[in-house]
Amino acid sequence: MPDPDPDVLVAGESLIDFLPDSAGALADVANFSRRAGGAPANVAVALAHLGATPWFWTRVGEDPFGDHLAETLSSFGVPDRFVERDSSAKTALAFVSHDEEADREFTFYRDGTADTRVEPGGVPDETLDSVEWVSVGGVMLSADPGRSATLDLAERAADRDCTVVFDPNARPELWRDADRDFADLVAEMLDLADVVKATPEDLADAGFEGDSPEALARSVTEAGPAEASSNRTGPHTVLLTLGGTGAFALSTEAAPWGAGAASHSGYDVDPVDTTGAGDAFTAGAIAAFAEQGDGASLSEVIGFANAVAAVTTTAQGAMAALPTREAVREFRD
């Protein structure tokens, strides 16, 4: 196999999702299905499906669940160069429950697990010099050393003019006993990010307000750097996923594709499982932006990303129905 030459680096947690066989409270679910997961892992695999195979920096245990994750990533063509194995920590687990309306809740088993133990510097500067895009998520910010590793990676990527994509991915359970506040760390990340993909709920947890998607998105672009002395300007593009009502995008004049706004109403599908749909959207947006370059159309980007997300919901598991570019084209026709 030839050496890969990715334009994208994704970093963050890999874990096992246990998906319920029925709706209801977690205590009442009798049977679960094991699926590979973790938001960054979902993004990495989705990008590989779309023909934009990335580097993926993650850490899993040297245990059966870690074996499954490593084998799954490899089977989807994700290079293993930055897939670390930890001999003294277990692989993280997440149990998912949902009500009749498919609103999901997550219960994590992630205290001291392998994914929290990535160390700063795991991705060398030379790799960051070779990529255009770096994508990170908020789950890794909940504990050190993974928090420091994520912030270090984002800072070095920003210094090298990579386009840094950040998904806050609020998971309140992970922050109840954290030694830092979620909103403070999101503010710190916004100092380094160029593109923010989020839900209104993520942004509400981070302290942002707005009476419309545009107002909410604009509040993110206007937040400014966390440090008054910073010479950074904060994110120039915000992508809001709005569930069944589609998505909204806003960019400022600082964006390579210029200032603009766009909305997309989404696609009608019969969802089987919405786990990972937001991650599929992130991957679709990165792939579309990377393909279109400085002339990117916000409308086309979120239309493509919505299609990737919609197809992903048609099977159980975040990675089970990820589409290729050709499948996305056929779906949209």
N, C-alpha and C positions, 0 to 999 in steps of 0.2 A: 504494500500500500504506500503511495507517495506521501511525503511529509505534508501535513495540513498547513494552510496559510490563511488562518482566519482573519477577518476584519473586525470581529466582535469578541470581547471577553465578557463572560457572565460569571458572577461570583456570589456564593452564598450557600445556604443550607440544602442538603439532600436528606430526605427522611422517608419513612414508610407511612403512607396514609392507610388507615383502616376504615373502610367505607361500610356503612350499615346496610343491611338487606331490607330495612323497613324504616319508615319515619317514626320519630318519637324521641323521647329523652334518652340520653346515653345509657342511663341505668336500666332502661327497659329493652335495649337492643340485644338480641341473643347471638346474632351472627354477623360477622364482618368479612369483607374481602380485602386482601392485601394488595396495595398498589404502590408503585414507586411514585414519590412526590417530593414536595418542597418547591416553593415558588421559583427560585432560580433554576433548579433542575428542570422544572416544566418549561421555563423560557428557553433553556439551552437545547432541550430536545425538540421543542417546536421550531426553533431556528434551523436545526439540522434537517427537519422535515421540509422546510421551505427553501432548502438549498443554500443556506447561509450558516453552515456549521461553525460554531464558535469554539474558542477555548472555554473550559469550565473549571473554575477553581472552587473546590469543595473538599470536605473531609468526612469520611465515614469510618465506622469501626471495622476492625478485623473480626467480624462476627457474621452469622448467616444473613442478617439483614443488610449489612454492608456489602457482602458478596452479591446479593440480589441487586442492589443499587448499582454497583460497579458493572455488573454484567448487563443490566438494563441500559445504562448509558452507552456502553460499548456497542450493544446491539443496534442502537439508533445512530451509530456513527460519531458519537461525541468523543473526541480524543481524550486519552487518559493521562496526559502529561501533568495536569494539575489536579487530578483526582487523588487526594491523599488518603492513606489508610492509617488508622490509629489503633495500636495494639493494646492500649490501656483504657479505652473509652468505648462505650456502646454507641450504636447508631440511634439517632433520634426517632421517635414514634409520634404520630398524631392520630387521634381518634376523632372521626367526623360524625356529627349527628345533624339531623335536619327535621323540620316540621313538615306538615302537609303542603305548605306553600314553598318548600325547598329552601327556606332560609336556614343557613348552616351555622353550626357552632363547632369550634375546635377545642379539643383537650389534648395538651401536649405533654409528652414525657421527654423532657429536653434539659434536665438539670445535669450539667457537666458532660453532656454527650459530645461525640466526636466533632460535630459541626460547629460547636461553640469554641473549639480549641485551635482553630486556624490562627497562625501567628503572622504579625506584620512582616512583609517582605516575601511572602510565599510566591508572589508573581514578580519576576525581576523587571527592572526598568526596560530592558531590551524588548521584552514582550509588549509592554505598554507602548513602546516606540513603534511597534509593528502593527498595532490595531487602531481603528478609527472610533470604535464604540466600546464603552464599558458600562455594564448594567449591574446594579446592586439593589438589594432590598432591605426593608426595615427590620425584619426578624433578627438579622445578625447584629443589630445594634443593641439588643436587650441584655447582652452579657459580654464581659471580657474573657479571653483576649480577642474573640471574634469581632467585637465592636471596634477595638483599636485597629485590627487588621482591615476592616471594611473602610474606616475613615482614612487610614493610610493609603489604601489602594485608590480611593476616590480622589484624594489630594494629589497623589502622584500622576494619576490619569489626567486630572484637570490641568496640572502644570505642563503636560505634554500635548495639550489641546485635543485630547480625546473628547468625544461627545459623551458625557456622563449621564446615564439614565437612572432615575431613582424611583422606586415604588415603595412608599411608606409601609404598606401592607400591615395596617394596625391589627394586632392580636392582643387585646387587653390582658388576657391571662398571663402572657409572658412578662408583663410590666408591673404586676401587682407587688412583687418583691424586688424589683430592679433597683439598683443604686443610682440610676439616672432617670430623669423624666422623659417620656416619649416625645412630648412636644419640643423639649429643649434639643434633643438629638436630631429630630427632623429639621429644626431650624439650622443646626450645624451642618447637616447634609445639604440643605438647600443652598448653602454658601458654595458648595462644590458642584452641584448638579446643573446640567443644561436643560434636560427634559425630565419632567415629572409626570408619571402616570399614576393616577390615584382614583379612588372612589370618593364621593362626598363624605362618606362615613370616616374614611381614613383622615381626611383633612379636618373634619370636625374634631376628631380625637387629638389632632395636632394643634388645635386652637384657631383654625381658620373659619371664617364665616362668609356667607354670601347668599342673597335671596334668589339667585339664579345660577345656572352653571357658568355663565360668562363672568358674573361678579365673583364667584368663588375662585375660578381659575385666575382672574386678574389679581385677586388678593394674594395669590401665591407668587405671581411674577413681581408684585410690588413689595414683597416682604422685606427685601434687602438682605444683606449678609448678616450672619449672627454676630460677627465681630465688627465693631465700628471701624477698626483699623484695616479691615480686609480690602483688597483691591479687586475683589470679585463682584459680580453684579447679580448673581443668583440665576434662577432658571429663566430661559427665554421661551420655553414651550411647555404647556400643560395639557395633558390628555386626561379627560375625565370619562370613566366608564360609568354608565347610568343604568345598568341592569337591563330590564326589558325595554327601556326607552332609548337604548342606543348609546351614543357617545358624543362628546363635545371636545373641540380642540381650540386652543388659543395660542398665538405666538406673538412676540413683540418684534420690534425692528432689529433687535440684536440677533434674531434667529437667522441662520443661513438662508432659509426660505422666505424671509421677510415677515412683516406683520400681517396677521390675518386671523380669521375665526371660521369655524365650520362645525356643522352638526350632522349626525347621521342617525337615522331612526332604528338601525339594526335590521335583523332578518327574522322572519317567522320560522321557528323550528319547534319540534317537540322535544324538549330537553330531557335527557335521562339522568345526567349528573352535571352540575355546574362547577364542580371542583376543578380549578385550574383554568377556567374560562378567562379570567383576568390576566393570567400569565400568558395564555395564548394570544390575547390582544397585544400585550407588550411585545411579544416576539414578532407578531405581524406588523406592528408599527415600526419596530427597528428595521425589519427586512424591507419594508416599503420606503422608509426614509433613506436607507443605505442605497437602495436601487435607484431612487429618483434623484438623490443628491441635492445640491443647493436649490434646484428648481422644484422641490417637492411641493405637492398640493396637499394641504391639510385635509381636504375633503376626500381625496383618493386614499390618503394614508389611513384615515379612520374607517373608511369604507372597507378597505382590504383587511384591516385589523379586526373589525367587527365580524367579517366573514370567517376569518380563522377561528375566532372565539365561538361563533355560532356552531360551526361544524364540530368543534371540540366537545360540545355539550351532548352530542348524540350517542355517546357510549359511556359506560361507567369507568371512572378513572381519568386523571388529568392527561394521561399520555395515550389513551386507548384509541382516540379518534382524531389525533392531530393530522391536519391535511398537508399535502404537498401544494406547491404553487399551482400545478395543473388542476388539482382538486378544487382549490379556491376559485380558479377561473371558471370551472364548470359550475360550481355552486352559484356564482354570481350571474351567470348567463341566464 
